[in-house]
Amino acid sequence: VAILVATDVLSAAGVGFILLIGGVTMGLAHWSDRWRTP
């Protein structure tokens, strides 16, 4: 049971981490676009 719970937590953390990185990357790209254009 502990292994299943640990796997679920790891997979959820992995998905959250990917979403976080994607959101930060898109946010930085959007911010740099606004910064370049007057």
C-alpha positions in Angstrom: 0.0 0.0 0.0 2.8 2.4 0.9 4.4 1.8 -2.5 1.1 2.6 -4.3 0.7 5.8 -2.2 4.3 6.9 -2.9 3.8 6.3 -6.6 0.6 8.3 -6.7 2.3 11.2 -4.8 5.4 11.1 -7.1 3.2 11.1 -10.3 1.1 13.9 -8.9 4.2 15.9 -8.0 5.6 15.2 -11.4 2.5 16.5 -13.2 2.4 19.6 -10.9 6.1 20.3 -11.5 5.6 20.0 -15.3 2.6 22.3 -15.2 4.5 24.8 -13.0 7.5 24.8 -15.3 5.2 25.2 -18.3 3.3 28.1 -16.7 6.5 29.9 -15.7 8.0 29.5 -19.2 4.8 30.8 -20.9 4.6 33.7 -18.4 8.3 34.6 -19.0 7.8 34.4 -22.8 4.7 36.6 -22.6 6.4 39.1 -20.3 9.5 39.3 -22.6 7.2 39.9 -25.6 5.5 42.8 -23.8 8.9 44.1 -22.7 10.3 44.2 -26.3 7.3 45.9 -27.9 6.9 49.5 -26.9 
